[in-house]
Amino acid sequence: MDIVILMKAAALGVVEGLTEFLPVSSTGHLILTGELLKFTGEQAKLFEVFIQLGAILAVLWLYREKIFSMLFKLPGDRQTQRFGMSLMIAFLPAALVGVVTHHYIKQYLFNPVTVAGALVAGGLAILYIEKRQHTNKVAQIEEIAFTMAFAVGFAQVFALFPGVSRSGATIMGGLLAGLTREAATEFSFFLAIPTMLAATVFDLAKSFTVLAVPDFVILGIGFVTAFISALWVVRWLVKFVSSHDFKPFAYYRIVFGALLLAAYFLK
């Protein structure tokens, strides 16, 4: 098997893991990295979908004790039941809109120009939200109200546009809804589990038949590198948000997006 292809798979896996849970748009970075590495086409798109499972597994692993505890308490604990309902409420808006708009988004919006524009717009939105005075009402994700969960879910709809960032939209939505920075970040992690699983399974079910046996080696490399890099990022982000805001990510998005737009239109 071509070693260059394997190196590209590893690089894309690292990009997925590093960017999936940061407010910088993993989809946008994967599209742009794929263009730079000349790793494109239907199989490349399937690869980019599949390696998200590695990032999801990282969250499941890091929060395994809390997840198992919630599952154990779910049948008889009212607070755990309310949290499960809150996750479902937050999950549904993007899921319903995504099913209806999936084909259009894949066909017309997955390109470097729209991604770069969304990076800039999302960065400006983060700066605006960070300048607002926030009223922190909820510090523990188990205490999130249904109205707050819906607000986060509504914000996640914007992340269907490539380059917006699912984590960025949900964390900012959480801040606006009244969650603390730490709670908004943690709820974004938990919401990623059903959201990313559903999106991944939906895409894989439609195109898994195009895979050949050698492709599974490439998928495996991307999966493992995405898992390892996501483990590091999630741990780092939890510590980061305890004493920092998200403005550095906003500035990164604006500069990166502006450079991409300039490179595209001046080439």
VENSUL-V387192 format. One record per residue. N is the residue number from 1. OMEGA is omega as a letter, one per 30 degrees, with the letter a starting at -180 (* if undefined). NEAR is the number of other ideal C-beta (glycine too) atoms within 12 Angstrom. D_FIRST is the distance of its C-alpha to the first C-alpha in Angstrom with 1 decimal. Layout:
# VENSUL-V387192
N,OMEGA,NEAR,D_FIRST / N,OMEGA,NEAR,D_FIRST
This chain:
# VENSUL-V387192
1,a,17,0.0 / 2,a,12,3.8 / 3,l,12,6.2 / 4,l,14,8.8 / 5,l,24,7.9 / 6,l,24,7.9 / 7,l,19,11.1 / 8,l,32,12.5 / 9,l,40,12.3 / 10,a,32,14.0 / 11,l,29,16.5 / 12,l,47,17.4 / 13,l,40,17.9 / 14,l,33,20.3 / 15,l,39,22.1 / 16,a,48,22.7 / 17,a,39,24.0 / 18,a,34,26.2 / 19,a,40,27.7 / 20,a,50,28.1 / 21,l,45,31.4 / 22,a,41,32.7 / 23,a,49,34.9 / 24,l,43,32.6 / 25,l,47,30.7 / 26,l,45,27.1 / 27,l,46,26.6 / 28,a,46,27.9 / 29,l,38,25.7 / 30,l,43,22.5 / 31,a,35,23.6 / 32,l,37,24.4 / 33,l,34,21.3 / 34,l,32,19.2 / 35,a,26,21.3 / 36,a,18,21.0 / 37,a,23,17.2 / 38,l,13,17.1 / 39,a,33,15.4 / 40,a,23,17.8 / 41,a,15,18.5 / 42,a,19,19.1 / 43,l,27,15.8 / 44,l,30,16.1 / 45,l,27,19.7 / 46,l,32,18.8 / 47,a,47,16.4 / 48,l,48,19.4 / 49,a,41,21.7 / 50,a,41,19.8 / 51,l,50,19.4 / 52,l,44,23.2 / 53,l,36,23.4 / 54,l,41,22.3 / 55,l,51,25.1 / 56,a,40,27.6 / 57,l,31,26.8 / 58,l,38,27.7 / 59,l,40,31.1 / 60,a,27,31.7 / 61,a,22,31.1 / 62,a,28,33.3 / 63,a,26,36.1 / 64,a,15,35.7 / 65,a,12,39.2 / 66,a,23,40.9 / 67,l,25,39.0 / 68,l,14,40.0 / 69,l,16,43.5 / 70,l,26,43.9 / 71,l,19,42.6 / 72,a,13,45.1 / 73,a,19,47.9 / 74,a,20,47.2 / 75,a,11,49.5 / 76,a,11,52.6 / 77,a,16,52.1 / 78,a,13,53.3 / 79,l,19,51.7 / 80,l,24,48.2 / 81,l,18,48.9 / 82,l,24,49.8 / 83,l,35,46.7 / 84,l,29,44.6 / 85,l,22,46.6 / 86,l,37,46.1 / 87,l,37,42.3 / 88,l,23,42.7 / 89,l,30,45.1 / 90,a,43,42.7 / 91,a,34,39.7 / 92,a,26,41.5 / 93,a,29,42.2 / 94,l,38,38.7 / 95,a,29,37.5 / 96,l,18,40.2 / 97,a,22,39.8 / 98,l,29,36.0 / 99,a,18,36.3 / 100,a,14,38.7 / 101,a,19,37.0 / 102,a,23,33.3 / 103,a,15,32.7 / 104,a,16,34.8 / 105,a,28,33.0 / 106,a,27,29.5 / 107,a,13,30.7 / 108,a,14,33.0 / 109,a,25,32.5 / 110,l,31,28.8 / 111,a,25,28.9 / 112,a,33,29.3 / 113,l,26,33.0 / 114,l,30,34.0 / 115,a,37,31.9 / 116,l,33,33.5 / 117,l,29,36.9 / 118,l,41,36.4 / 119,l,43,35.4 / 120,a,31,38.6 / 121,l,30,40.8 / 122,l,44,39.4 / 123,l,36,40.1 / 124,l,25,43.7 / 125,l,35,44.1 / 126,l,38,43.1 / 127,l,25,45.7 / 128,a,17,48.3 / 129,a,30,47.8 / 130,l,26,47.8 / 131,l,15,51.1 / 132,l,15,52.8 / 133,a,10,54.9 / 134,l,22,53.2 / 135,a,13,55.2 / 136,a,20,53.2 / 137,a,21,54.3 / 138,l,31,51.5 / 139,l,20,49.9 / 140,a,21,48.4 / 141,l,37,46.0 / 142,a,29,47.8 / 143,a,23,50.9 / 144,l,39,49.4 / 145,a,26,51.7 / 146,l,22,50.6 / 147,l,20,51.6 / 148,l,36,49.4 / 149,l,40,46.5 / 150,l,27,47.1 / 151,l,31,47.3 / 152,l,48,43.8 / 153,l,39,42.5 / 154,l,28,44.1 / 155,a,39,42.5 / 156,l,44,39.1 / 157,a,29,39.6 / 158,a,28,39.3 / 159,l,44,35.8 / 160,l,33,34.7 / 161,a,34,34.9 / 162,l,37,31.6 / 163,a,43,32.3 / 164,a,40,35.3 / 165,l,44,33.6 / 166,a,47,34.2 / 167,l,46,35.1 / 168,a,47,37.2 / 169,a,43,39.1 / 170,l,46,39.8 / 171,l,45,40.8 / 172,l,43,43.1 / 173,l,41,44.4 / 174,l,47,45.2 / 175,l,40,47.1 / 176,a,29,49.1 / 177,l,37,49.9 / 178,l,27,51.3 / 179,l,40,48.6 / 180,a,27,48.3 / 181,a,32,45.3 / 182,a,26,44.0 / 183,l,36,44.7 / 184,l,45,43.2 / 185,a,41,39.9 / 186,l,38,39.8 / 187,l,48,40.8 / 188,l,47,37.9 / 189,a,41,35.5 / 190,l,39,37.1 / 191,l,47,37.2 / 192,a,44,33.4 / 193,l,37,32.8 / 194,a,28,34.3 / 195,a,40,33.5 / 196,l,44,29.8 / 197,a,24,29.4 / 198,a,28,31.3 / 199,a,36,29.5 / 200,l,33,26.0 / 201,a,20,27.1 / 202,a,22,28.8 / 203,a,30,25.8 / 204,a,25,23.4 / 205,a,14,26.0 / 206,a,18,26.1 / 207,a,23,22.4 / 208,a,21,20.5 / 209,a,12,20.5 / 210,a,18,18.1 / 211,l,20,15.2 / 212,a,14,12.8 / 213,l,10,11.4 / 214,a,16,7.8 / 215,a,26,9.9 / 216,l,19,11.7 / 217,l,21,9.2 / 218,l,35,9.5 / 219,a,35,13.2 / 220,l,25,13.7 / 221,l,31,12.8 / 222,l,44,15.0 / 223,a,34,17.6 / 224,a,28,18.0 / 225,l,32,18.3 / 226,l,44,20.7 / 227,a,33,22.7 / 228,a,26,23.2 / 229,l,33,24.1 / 230,l,42,26.4 / 231,a,29,28.1 / 232,a,23,29.1 / 233,a,34,30.2 / 234,l,35,32.4 / 235,a,21,34.1 / 236,a,21,34.7 / 237,l,37,36.0 / 238,l,26,38.5 / 239,a,14,40.0 / 240,a,23,39.9 / 241,l,32,41.9 / 242,a,16,44.6 / 243,a,10,45.9 / 244,l,17,44.4 / 245,a,26,44.4 / 246,a,37,41.6 / 247,l,23,42.8 / 248,l,21,40.1 / 249,l,35,37.5 / 250,l,32,39.8 / 251,l,23,40.1 / 252,a,28,36.3 / 253,a,38,35.9 / 254,a,27,38.6 / 255,a,20,37.5 / 256,l,30,33.8 / 257,l,35,34.8 / 258,l,22,37.4 / 259,l,19,35.0 / 260,l,33,32.5 / 261,l,25,35.4 / 262,a,16,36.7 / 263,a,17,33.4 / 264,a,19,33.1 / 265,a,13,36.7 / 266,a,9,37.1 / 267,*,9,34.1
